[in-house]
Amino acid sequence: MSPFSTVIRTASHDQHTEAENSAFMSNLLGGRFGVDAYTRYTEQLWFIYRALEDAARTLVDDPVAGPFIRPELMRVAELERDLQHLLGDGWRDRAEALPATARYAARIAEVAAEWPAGYVAHHYTRYLGDLSGGQVIRGIAEKTWGFERKGDGVRFYVFEAIENPAAFKREYRVLLDGLAVDELEQQRVVEECRNAFALNSAVFADLGGVFPLSA
């Protein structure tokens, strides 16, 4: 029987690929947008990670979700530093969640309150993605829009407290393999992981509506 970390990665591969290959993200990473699109994307991440990390405070002692909640992963403070750099003073008053972002954040809050294993699915899709593909986004953002390397504007992607990301990801997968749920519950977690990627894709679709690439 395959380890659960392998099962969840394989089962969500198609949804993960769909999110990565969205028109908005392809255009963003292809350097076809200005920094305003990157800024709006970062703003949406702030709403999503606030939901994740507000929930983390209530789940830190939970036997299922608690082991995954690590202070070195927390991103809200870094996002706020980036948004201060990108938008300037008063940005919180101007920040606005797109409809898909609001649905995504609401789903995170819902599972965190009612289903800790479902929260783990969202935690996994976000933070392990940040440690992997997120580093590609950082490099492109630095090159395209001239941010200082690992500086303000891209600090969301910089995990200063994680010296060895590859080792950290291995440890995280060991935690997934030991998730204290039965096989039926594992399948529910896999489905929630797929749902998380679908919610993420919907955010990209909304962003694509705000930033249609002109011919």
Secondary structure as UniProt FT lines:
FT   HELIX           4..11
FT   HELIX           13..20
FT   HELIX           23..29
FT   TURN            30..31
FT   HELIX           35..59
FT   TURN            60..61
FT   TURN            63..65
FT   HELIX           66..68
FT   HELIX           71..73
FT   HELIX           76..87
FT   TURN            89..90
FT   HELIX           91..94
FT   HELIX           99..114
FT   HELIX           116..123
FT   HELIX           124..128
FT   HELIX           129..131
FT   HELIX           133..145
FT   TURN            149..150
FT   TURN            152..153
FT   HELIX           155..157
FT   TURN            160..161
FT   HELIX           165..177
FT   HELIX           183..210
//
